[in-house]
Amino acid sequence: MSLAHPLTAKQSKRARSLLKWNIQDVVSRSAIIKKRLEQFEHSQLTLMKSENDDLVKLYTKQGIAFHRSGEVSLSAPKQVTTTSQGSNVYEVEMPSYDARLVQGEDTPDEPAQENTASGT
């Protein structure tokens, strides 16, 4: 994966915020070292191309979009299920869920919270 614009510290922080991830969440899902991610997000170092590409791939698989303007947004992620049959491993793309769930909006299956206070 080749990028026209490298990921910025601000974009990485924003992507983590949208996903509600902390630094350890990113480290556990990628090949980047915790100290390097921390330094990068504090603008103390520049990522190597492989680290940059790894982070962008991780974030985009989770539905993060990086725009030329520098903005970062969240849409429904690509869901992939890995199954194995004998020695063969298959990745099957699953239908995406509604992005409103990620953004904290009520789901149709959840009842609206009612005000139960009564004056009588």
N, C-alpha and C positions, 0 to 999 in steps of 0.2 A: 504494500500500500504506500503510495507516494503522495505527499501532501504539498499543495501549493503554498500554504502558509503554516508555519510551525505553531503548535499549541502554545498559548501563553499561560502564565501562572494564573492570571485572572480567570481564563476560560476553564482551566482545570478545577479551580476552586468552585466555580459556578456549576460545572458539570456534577461535581460531588454533592453540592448543595441540592441540586434538582433531584438527584437520586437518593438523597438522605444518607449518603455514605460518609464515613470518616476515612482518614488516611489508611488505617489498617484494612478497611474493606477493599480499598483499591489494591493495596499490596498483596492481599490474599488472593485476588483475582487476576493478578498480572505478574510479569517477571521483574517489575521495577523494585529496587531496594528502597525500604522505608526512608532512610536518611536522605537519599537522592530526591525522592518525591517531596519531602519536607523542604529541602533546600531549594528545589525548583519552585515550589509554591510560595516561597519567601524571596523569590528573585535573586537567589544566591548562586545559581548555576544554570546552564543551558543543557537541556536533555540531548542525549545522543539520538540520532535519527531512529534507531531501533526502539528506544524507549518512547520517543514521541509517537511513533507509529503504533506501538503496543497500547499506549493509553488511548489514542484516538479510536483504535479498533474496539477496545473494551467499552468505551463510552458510547460509541455509535451502536454497538450490539444491544445496549440497554435503552436505546431510543434517543440518545443525545444527538443533536444536530449542531454543527459549528458553521456559522454564517460568515461570509466575507466581511461583513460589517464588524465582526468581532463578537457579535451576540451569540448566546448559547441558548438552545431551546430543547424541550423534551416532547417527544411524540411516543407513540406506542412502540415498544422494542420488538425486535425480531426474536421470536421464541423458537429455540431449537432443542429438540429432544434427541438424545443419543441412545440408540438401542444397539444391542449386539446379538448376532446370530452366529454361533460357532466362533470362528476367529475373525469374522467380518464385523466392522462397526459402521453403523449408518447414522447420519444426521438427518432428521426430518424436521422441516420448518412447520411450526404450529401456528394456528391463527393468533393474531395479536389481540391483546385485551385493550379495552377502552382507556385512552390516556387520561381521562378524567379521574380514574381510580388512583393513578399515580399522583395527581395534583391535589388529592384530598377531597374531592367533591363526593357528595352522597351517591351511593349506588342505588339503582332501582329496587334492589332486594332489601335494603336497610330501611326500617321505618324511621320517619322523621321524628326527632326528639320533640316531645310536647312539654309545654310548661304545665306542671302539675300543681302549682301553687293555687290555692283557692281561698277566697276571702270569707267563706261561710263555714 
